[in-house]
Amino acid sequence: MNPTTFLVESAKQQPPPAHQYTGKLSSRRITSKQHAYLLALAKKKGLARHELDEMCLSRFRVVLDHVTSADASKLIELFNNKAESPVQAQRPELHEVVDEAKSRQEEIAQLRASPHLSRSQLFLYQSCSLLYKYQYVERRTPERLSLSLPFGKAIHGALEFYYRSRQRGVTEPVGTLEDIFRNQLSKDISTANVPIIFQKETPNLDSAITMGRNMLKTFHAVVDLGENEIAGVEIPLEAMLFSGEAKAPTDYKLVGVIDLLLRDKSGNLTVVDHKTASAQWTSAAVQADLQLTSYSYLLTAGGYASALSDTRCQIDVLRKLKVPKFESIQTIRTPKDRQRFAKIAEGVLAGIDARIFVPNRSWLCGGCGFSKACAAW
Ligand code: SF4
């Protein structure tokens, strides 16, 4: 089946059957008995089906149909426990978020245990296939590390904590976000076993921490979800990649982690990607961004959205400036975009299989961790 046929066929079967999906859903999936019982319990509690799905997304990062049998048992136990309401707003403690992050990392590692292509691998191969080879094929230790990697990771960690709290009805003070950022960045810099490439605007750790804290202050002051509610935070997803040439599934899955999923009052989903950048994102760059298209592919192939519908997407950019800015840019991804994405992914897989790895000079070279190896290539 080619990608086009796959998308069309998926749309005819909403929700698609389990055999179209891969990985953890198959053997340990919720039983029909648990499914029916949970629906009845939710009804008794006055919860609509979409609210039950949101609970599952929040707790297990999948909708009800895709929870595991073990998680379904936990949910049943929770519903039957009169001491705790399953929809009660609850402030997460930091250790809870750390535990959640650990279990999510395990889940992501599980997704990546089988042959896969991630959005970042696809981006890297397209940008510089030699860099891809050093990083993913040979798994070389980099010669140096660009500050932008641990910096972006620490900002992501603070935003994740913020949105998880908001999902439970709590707005964290900005000081908490700043602490999470500072602790994460300091830890990653102090434990790095290669030199760090600092940047002009952040020449050392102290200035990087000041920059990050100012960015989080700006974020906290202006972030506005409008009438949207949070449907999920850091959601790991996977979907089979299809080959147009062989008209069959490839041996590879696409895997990705969605930063934030919003839902409006009509039930429409918007997938949000967090970025940190100095420069402004142009509308052309937003339109061409394959990360959003990969999320659209994962959402539709995973049955979260109709395969024939457009996906609402948003890039939230926290800009590294003396006076930081927070900019939200909306766009959409169409079925045509997803078909194109499938073709690009297929081409990248073919290039990797054929061991085509060549250097491509670009803005990436400035922060490349393999510049000496590249020069000697
Ligand atoms: S230095 Fe530039 S061209 Fe060479 S591997 Fe790194 S990113 Fe690619």
Residues whose N, C-alpha, C, O or C-beta is under 5 A from the ligand:
A	BS01	SF4	C128 L130 L131 P359 N360 R361 L364 C365 C368 F370 S371 C374
